[in-house]
Amino acid sequence: MRLLITGASGNLGSVLSRLADQHLETWATWYSNRHVGGGIPVQLDLRDADACLTLVHRVRPDVIIHAATSDTSHDMATTIILAARNLAEASAASGARLVTFSTDLVFDGKNPPYDEDAPPSPLKPYAQAKVEADRIVQACVANCLTIRTSLIYDFVSTNRQLSWMLSRIQHGEKVPLFTDEVRQPIWVHNLAQCVIELAATGLTGVLNVAGPQALTRYEYGCRLLEAAGISPADVVVPALAGNAQPERAPDTRLNMSRATRFMSTPLLTLTESLDAFRRVYGHPASTTTSR
């Protein structure tokens, strides 16, 4: 199986490309940061339809895994939708299987848990763009799997789920964590293993794949800090999302019974993930910047 992985220098893509490259022929695209996790690096602007089509014809992948994302740039929504359309068209033209990623934030958090067929009800521009991207790829590519997931964490200081808290602490600031927002965070290594397994199947449509344990932002953040050797009692301030950002979804728990039926890769809790991380790397997360 030959893979083409987009966003291979990002949090998920770097781990995906590194794991895939151990056993599979892997091509890894980057846009502004050439340091991909593994595979054959190639620069690609996903907004360029001709460039996407040319690369897919050149590589001839069996599977395209679209792990690139953009949720901070000023043209975020345009980029998300355009990249999805360009890859979907290239995938359809080449016959390659397409695996994409969606988010639990496509829901407003009022009626959890959500199964794969639940109608989306996005509250913010990022989620609205993801809903449109999901619609495009599912309509364009018959052999397409969209993996809907949640917060993707790691125990390294460069991971976004941890780095924003470490940055505030380093600047002498308190870390506000919401006690009224529930998500299902998943360890990036665990998600990457699931993706590689699912890429080789014929499963299509949408599949919920997230952590098996629902946690509030407060519980989740405190446990990540504890893993980094930092006492939450010293730096964390409980906060209410309903007061600070009322447009946030309060509870986006996902029903993952379908995933557990189709996957042999187990979904790990945060504690199980930290144990697995320590068995492999054997050093505190607070001193780890890369792998």
C-alpha positions as a Markdown table, in Angstrom:
| # | Residue | x | y | z |
|---|---|---|---|---|
| 1 | Met | 0.0 | 0.0 | 0.0 |
| 2 | Arg | 1.4 | 3.4 | -1.1 |
| 3 | Leu | 0.3 | 6.3 | 1.1 |
| 4 | Leu | 0.2 | 10.1 | 0.4 |
| 5 | Ile | -0.2 | 12.0 | 3.7 |
| 6 | Thr | -0.9 | 15.7 | 3.7 |
| 7 | Gly | 0.1 | 17.9 | 6.5 |
| 8 | Ala | 3.0 | 15.6 | 7.5 |
| 9 | Ser | 4.8 | 18.3 | 9.5 |
| 10 | Gly | 1.7 | 18.9 | 11.8 |
| 11 | Asn | 0.8 | 17.3 | 15.1 |
| 12 | Leu | -1.1 | 14.4 | 13.6 |
| 13 | Gly | 0.6 | 14.2 | 10.2 |
| 14 | Ser | 4.1 | 14.0 | 11.6 |
| 15 | Val | 3.2 | 11.0 | 13.8 |
| 16 | Leu | 1.2 | 9.4 | 11.0 |
| 17 | Ser | 4.0 | 9.7 | 8.4 |
| 18 | Arg | 6.6 | 8.4 | 10.9 |
| 19 | Leu | 4.5 | 5.3 | 11.8 |
| 20 | Ala | 3.4 | 4.6 | 8.2 |
| 21 | Asp | 7.0 | 4.9 | 6.8 |
| 22 | Gln | 8.1 | 2.0 | 9.0 |
| 23 | His | 6.2 | -0.5 | 6.9 |
| 24 | Leu | 4.7 | 1.3 | 3.9 |
| 25 | Glu | 5.8 | 3.4 | 1.0 |
| 26 | Thr | 4.9 | 6.9 | 2.2 |
| 27 | Trp | 4.9 | 10.3 | 0.6 |
| 28 | Ala | 4.6 | 13.2 | 3.0 |
| 29 | Thr | 3.5 | 16.7 | 2.0 |
| 30 | Trp | 4.4 | 20.0 | 3.7 |
| 31 | Tyr | 3.7 | 23.6 | 3.0 |
| 32 | Ser | 5.8 | 25.9 | 5.2 |
| 33 | Asn | 7.6 | 23.5 | 7.5 |
| 34 | Arg | 9.8 | 20.8 | 5.7 |
| 35 | His | 10.4 | 18.8 | 8.9 |
| 36 | Val | 7.9 | 15.9 | 8.3 |
| 37 | Gly | 7.8 | 12.9 | 10.5 |
| 38 | Gly | 8.7 | 10.3 | 7.9 |
| 39 | Gly | 8.4 | 9.3 | 4.3 |
| 40 | Ile | 9.4 | 11.1 | 1.1 |
| 41 | Pro | 8.9 | 14.8 | 1.7 |
| 42 | Val | 7.3 | 16.9 | -1.0 |
| 43 | Gln | 6.1 | 20.5 | -0.8 |
| 44 | Leu | 2.4 | 21.1 | -1.8 |
| 45 | Asp | 0.0 | 24.0 | -1.6 |
| 46 | Leu | -3.4 | 22.3 | -1.2 |
| 47 | Arg | -5.1 | 25.4 | -2.5 |
| 48 | Asp | -3.6 | 24.7 | -5.9 |
| 49 | Ala | -5.8 | 22.2 | -7.7 |
| 50 | Asp | -3.3 | 21.6 | -10.6 |
| 51 | Ala | -0.5 | 20.9 | -8.1 |
| 52 | Cys | -2.7 | 18.4 | -6.2 |
| 53 | Leu | -3.7 | 16.6 | -9.3 |
| 54 | Thr | -0.1 | 16.5 | -10.6 |
| 55 | Leu | 1.3 | 15.1 | -7.4 |
| 56 | Val | -1.4 | 12.4 | -7.1 |
| 57 | His | -0.7 | 11.3 | -10.7 |
| 58 | Arg | 3.0 | 11.3 | -10.0 |
| 59 | Val | 2.8 | 9.3 | -6.7 |
| 60 | Arg | -0.1 | 7.1 | -7.7 |
| 61 | Pro | -1.1 | 6.4 | -4.1 |
| 62 | Asp | -3.4 | 3.7 | -3.1 |
| 63 | Val | -4.6 | 5.9 | -0.2 |
| 64 | Ile | -4.5 | 9.6 | 0.4 |
| 65 | Ile | -4.7 | 10.6 | 4.1 |
| 66 | His | -5.6 | 14.3 | 4.4 |
| 67 | Ala | -4.2 | 15.3 | 7.8 |
| 68 | Ala | -3.5 | 18.9 | 6.9 |
| 69 | Thr | -5.6 | 21.5 | 8.7 |
| 70 | Ser | -5.9 | 25.2 | 9.2 |
| 71 | Asp | -7.8 | 26.7 | 12.1 |
| 72 | Thr | -5.8 | 29.8 | 12.9 |
| 73 | Ser | -5.2 | 31.6 | 9.5 |
| 74 | His | -7.3 | 34.5 | 8.4 |
| 75 | Asp | -8.4 | 32.5 | 5.3 |
| 76 | Met | -9.1 | 29.4 | 7.4 |
| 77 | Ala | -12.6 | 28.6 | 6.1 |
| 78 | Thr | -11.5 | 29.1 | 2.4 |
| 79 | Thr | -8.4 | 27.0 | 2.9 |
| 80 | Ile | -10.2 | 24.1 | 4.6 |
| 81 | Ile | -12.9 | 23.9 | 1.9 |
| 82 | Leu | -10.6 | 24.4 | -1.1 |
| 83 | Ala | -8.1 | 21.8 | 0.1 |
| 84 | Ala | -10.9 | 19.3 | 0.6 |
| 85 | Arg | -12.3 | 19.9 | -2.9 |
| 86 | Asn | -8.9 | 19.8 | -4.6 |
| 87 | Leu | -7.9 | 16.5 | -2.9 |
| 88 | Ala | -11.3 | 15.0 | -3.5 |
| 89 | Glu | -11.2 | 15.7 | -7.2 |
| 90 | Ala | -7.6 | 14.4 | -7.5 |
| 91 | Ser | -8.6 | 11.3 | -5.6 |
| 92 | Ala | -11.7 | 10.7 | -7.7 |
| 93 | Ala | -9.6 | 11.1 | -10.9 |
| 94 | Ser | -6.9 | 8.7 | -9.8 |
| 95 | Gly | -9.1 | 6.1 | -8.1 |
| 96 | Ala | -7.2 | 6.5 | -4.8 |
| 97 | Arg | -9.0 | 5.9 | -1.5 |
| 98 | Leu | -9.4 | 9.1 | 0.5 |
| 99 | Val | -9.2 | 9.3 | 4.3 |
| 100 | Thr | -10.1 | 12.7 | 5.9 |
| 101 | Phe | -10.7 | 14.1 | 9.3 |
| 102 | Ser | -13.6 | 15.9 | 10.9 |
| 103 | Thr | -14.3 | 17.2 | 14.4 |
| 104 | Asp | -16.7 | 16.7 | 17.2 |
| 105 | Leu | -17.2 | 20.5 | 17.0 |
| 106 | Val | -19.6 | 20.0 | 14.0 |
| 107 | Phe | -22.2 | 19.6 | 16.8 |
| 108 | Asp | -23.6 | 22.2 | 19.1 |
| 109 | Gly | -23.2 | 20.0 | 22.2 |
| 110 | Lys | -26.8 | 20.0 | 23.3 |
| 111 | Asn | -27.8 | 16.4 | 22.5 |
| 112 | Pro | -24.9 | 14.0 | 23.2 |
| 113 | Pro | -23.8 | 11.4 | 22.5 |
| 114 | Tyr | -23.6 | 11.8 | 18.8 |
| 115 | Asp | -23.5 | 8.9 | 16.4 |
| 116 | Glu | -22.2 | 9.0 | 12.8 |
| 117 | Asp | -25.6 | 9.9 | 11.3 |
| 118 | Ala | -26.4 | 12.8 | 13.7 |
| 119 | Pro | -27.1 | 16.0 | 11.7 |
| 120 | Pro | -24.4 | 18.6 | 12.1 |
| 121 | Ser | -25.1 | 21.8 | 14.0 |
| 122 | Pro | -21.8 | 23.8 | 14.0 |
| 123 | Leu | -21.5 | 27.0 | 16.1 |
| 124 | Lys | -18.2 | 28.5 | 14.9 |
| 125 | Pro | -16.6 | 29.2 | 11.5 |
| 126 | Tyr | -14.0 | 26.4 | 11.8 |
| 127 | Ala | -16.7 | 23.8 | 12.4 |
| 128 | Gln | -18.9 | 25.3 | 9.7 |
| 129 | Ala | -16.0 | 24.9 | 7.2 |
| 130 | Lys | -15.4 | 21.3 | 8.3 |
| 131 | Val | -19.1 | 20.5 | 7.7 |
| 132 | Glu | -18.8 | 21.8 | 4.2 |
| 133 | Ala | -15.5 | 20.0 | 3.6 |
| 134 | Asp | -17.0 | 16.7 | 4.9 |
| 135 | Arg | -20.0 | 17.1 | 2.5 |
| 136 | Ile | -17.6 | 17.7 | -0.5 |
| 137 | Val | -15.4 | 14.7 | 0.0 |
| 138 | Gln | -18.3 | 12.3 | 0.7 |
| 139 | Ala | -20.1 | 13.5 | -2.4 |
| 140 | Cys | -17.1 | 13.4 | -4.7 |
| 141 | Val | -15.2 | 10.2 | -3.6 |
| 142 | Ala | -17.0 | 6.9 | -3.4 |
| 143 | Asn | -14.2 | 5.2 | -1.5 |
| 144 | Cys | -13.9 | 7.9 | 1.2 |
| 145 | Leu | -13.7 | 7.5 | 4.9 |
| 146 | Thr | -14.1 | 10.6 | 7.2 |
| 147 | Ile | -12.8 | 10.1 | 10.7 |
| 148 | Arg | -14.6 | 12.3 | 13.2 |
| 149 | Thr | -12.4 | 12.9 | 16.2 |
| 150 | Ser | -11.9 | 15.2 | 19.2 |
| 151 | Leu | -8.9 | 16.9 | 20.9 |
| 152 | Ile | -5.6 | 15.3 | 19.8 |
| 153 | Tyr | -3.0 | 15.4 | 22.5 |
| 154 | Asp | 0.6 | 14.2 | 23.1 |
| 155 | Phe | 3.0 | 14.3 | 26.0 |
| 156 | Val | 5.5 | 16.6 | 24.3 |
| 157 | Ser | 5.8 | 20.3 | 24.9 |
| 158 | Thr | 5.3 | 21.1 | 21.2 |
| 159 | Asn | 1.8 | 19.6 | 21.1 |
| 160 | Arg | -0.8 | 22.3 | 20.9 |
| 161 | Gln | -3.0 | 20.8 | 23.6 |
| 162 | Leu | -0.1 | 21.2 | 26.1 |
| 163 | Ser | 2.0 | 24.1 | 24.6 |
| 164 | Trp | -0.6 | 26.8 | 25.2 |
| 165 | Met | -0.7 | 26.0 | 28.9 |
| 166 | Leu | 3.1 | 25.8 | 29.2 |
| 167 | Ser | 3.4 | 29.1 | 27.5 |
| 168 | Arg | 1.1 | 30.8 | 30.0 |
| 169 | Ile | 2.9 | 29.2 | 32.9 |
| 170 | Gln | 6.3 | 30.4 | 31.6 |
| 171 | His | 4.9 | 33.9 | 31.4 |
| 172 | Gly | 3.7 | 33.7 | 35.0 |
| 173 | Glu | 0.0 | 33.5 | 34.1 |
| 174 | Lys | -2.7 | 31.3 | 35.4 |
| 175 | Val | -4.3 | 28.6 | 33.2 |
| 176 | Pro | -8.1 | 28.9 | 32.9 |
| 177 | Leu | -9.7 | 25.6 | 32.2 |
| 178 | Phe | -13.4 | 25.1 | 31.6 |
| 179 | Thr | -15.3 | 22.9 | 34.0 |
| 180 | Asp | -18.5 | 22.9 | 31.9 |
| 181 | Glu | -17.2 | 21.6 | 28.5 |
| 182 | Val | -16.9 | 17.9 | 27.9 |
| 183 | Arg | -14.7 | 16.3 | 25.1 |
| 184 | Gln | -13.1 | 12.9 | 24.4 |
| 185 | Pro | -9.4 | 13.6 | 23.9 |
| 186 | Ile | -7.3 | 11.0 | 22.1 |
| 187 | Trp | -3.5 | 10.4 | 22.1 |
| 188 | Val | -2.1 | 11.3 | 18.7 |
| 189 | His | -0.1 | 8.0 | 18.5 |
| 190 | Asn | -3.3 | 6.0 | 19.3 |
| 191 | Leu | -5.2 | 7.9 | 16.6 |
| 192 | Ala | -2.5 | 7.4 | 14.1 |
| 193 | Gln | -2.5 | 3.7 | 14.6 |
| 194 | Cys | -6.3 | 3.6 | 14.1 |
| 195 | Val | -5.9 | 5.6 | 10.9 |
| 196 | Ile | -3.3 | 3.3 | 9.4 |
| 197 | Glu | -5.5 | 0.3 | 10.2 |
| 198 | Leu | -8.6 | 1.9 | 8.8 |
| 199 | Ala | -6.8 | 3.1 | 5.6 |
| 200 | Ala | -6.3 | -0.5 | 4.6 |
| 201 | Thr | -10.0 | -1.4 | 4.9 |
| 202 | Gly | -12.9 | -0.7 | 2.6 |
| 203 | Leu | -14.9 | 1.2 | 5.2 |
| 204 | Thr | -16.6 | 4.3 | 3.9 |
| 205 | Gly | -18.7 | 7.1 | 5.2 |
| 206 | Val | -18.2 | 8.7 | 8.6 |
| 207 | Leu | -16.6 | 7.0 | 11.6 |
| 208 | Asn | -16.3 | 8.4 | 15.1 |
| 209 | Val | -12.8 | 7.7 | 16.5 |
| 210 | Ala | -11.9 | 9.5 | 19.8 |
| 211 | Gly | -10.8 | 8.7 | 23.3 |
| 212 | Pro | -13.0 | 6.2 | 25.2 |
| 213 | Gln | -13.2 | 8.5 | 28.3 |
| 214 | Ala | -15.2 | 11.8 | 28.4 |
| 215 | Leu | -13.4 | 14.5 | 30.3 |
| 216 | Thr | -14.1 | 18.1 | 31.1 |
| 217 | Arg | -11.6 | 20.6 | 29.8 |
| 218 | Tyr | -10.6 | 21.1 | 33.4 |
| 219 | Glu | -10.0 | 17.4 | 34.1 |
| 220 | Tyr | -8.2 | 16.9 | 30.8 |
| 221 | Gly | -5.9 | 20.0 | 31.2 |
| 222 | Cys | -5.0 | 19.1 | 34.8 |
| 223 | Arg | -4.0 | 15.6 | 33.8 |
| 224 | Leu | -1.8 | 16.8 | 31.0 |
| 225 | Leu | -0.1 | 19.2 | 33.3 |
| 226 | Glu | 0.4 | 16.4 | 35.9 |
| 227 | Ala | 2.0 | 14.2 | 33.2 |
| 228 | Ala | 4.4 | 17.1 | 32.5 |
| 229 | Gly | 5.4 | 17.2 | 36.2 |
| 230 | Ile | 3.4 | 20.4 | 37.0 |
| 231 | Ser | 1.0 | 20.7 | 39.9 |
| 232 | Pro | -2.4 | 22.0 | 38.6 |
| 233 | Ala | -3.2 | 23.4 | 42.1 |
| 234 | Asp | -0.4 | 25.9 | 41.6 |
| 235 | Val | -1.4 | 27.2 | 38.1 |
| 236 | Val | -4.9 | 26.2 | 37.1 |
| 237 | Val | -8.0 | 28.4 | 37.6 |
| 238 | Pro | -11.4 | 26.8 | 37.1 |
| 239 | Ala | -13.6 | 28.7 | 34.5 |
| 240 | Leu | -17.0 | 28.5 | 32.9 |
| 241 | Ala | -17.2 | 28.4 | 29.1 |
| 242 | Gly | -20.8 | 29.4 | 29.3 |
| 243 | Asn | -19.7 | 32.7 | 30.8 |
| 244 | Ala | -16.5 | 33.3 | 28.9 |
| 245 | Gln | -17.4 | 32.0 | 25.4 |
| 246 | Pro | -21.2 | 31.1 | 25.3 |
| 247 | Glu | -20.9 | 30.0 | 21.6 |
| 248 | Arg | -18.8 | 27.0 | 22.6 |
| 249 | Ala | -20.4 | 23.5 | 22.5 |
| 250 | Pro | -20.8 | 22.2 | 26.0 |
| 251 | Asp | -20.8 | 18.4 | 25.5 |
| 252 | Thr | -19.7 | 16.8 | 22.2 |
| 253 | Arg | -19.4 | 13.2 | 23.3 |
| 254 | Leu | -19.4 | 10.7 | 20.5 |
| 255 | Asn | -20.9 | 7.2 | 20.2 |
| 256 | Met | -18.0 | 5.0 | 19.1 |
| 257 | Ser | -19.7 | 1.6 | 19.1 |
| 258 | Arg | -19.3 | 1.4 | 15.3 |
| 259 | Ala | -15.5 | 2.0 | 15.6 |
| 260 | Thr | -15.0 | -0.7 | 18.3 |
| 261 | Arg | -16.8 | -3.2 | 16.0 |
| 262 | Phe | -14.6 | -2.4 | 13.0 |
| 263 | Met | -11.2 | -1.8 | 14.6 |
| 264 | Ser | -8.8 | -4.1 | 16.3 |
| 265 | Thr | -6.6 | -1.2 | 17.6 |
| 266 | Pro | -7.8 | -0.4 | 21.1 |
| 267 | Leu | -8.8 | 3.1 | 22.1 |
| 268 | Leu | -6.7 | 4.2 | 25.0 |
| 269 | Thr | -7.6 | 6.4 | 28.0 |
| 270 | Leu | -5.3 | 9.2 | 28.9 |
| 271 | Thr | -3.8 | 7.1 | 31.7 |
| 272 | Glu | -3.2 | 4.2 | 29.4 |
| 273 | Ser | -1.7 | 6.5 | 26.8 |
| 274 | Leu | 0.7 | 8.0 | 29.3 |
| 275 | Asp | 1.8 | 4.5 | 30.5 |
| 276 | Ala | 2.4 | 3.5 | 26.8 |
| 277 | Phe | 4.4 | 6.8 | 26.2 |
| 278 | Arg | 6.6 | 6.2 | 29.2 |
| 279 | Arg | 7.3 | 2.5 | 28.3 |
| 280 | Val | 8.6 | 3.7 | 24.9 |
| 281 | Tyr | 10.3 | 7.0 | 25.8 |
| 282 | Gly | 11.1 | 6.7 | 29.5 |
| 283 | His | 11.4 | 10.4 | 30.3 |
| 284 | Pro | 9.2 | 13.1 | 31.7 |
| 285 | Ala | 6.9 | 14.8 | 29.2 |
| 286 | Ser | 8.0 | 18.2 | 30.5 |
| 287 | Thr | 11.5 | 17.7 | 29.1 |
| 288 | Thr | 10.4 | 16.3 | 25.8 |
| 289 | Thr | 10.1 | 18.5 | 22.7 |
| 290 | Ser | 10.2 | 16.0 | 19.8 |
| 291 | Arg | 10.4 | 12.3 | 19.1 |
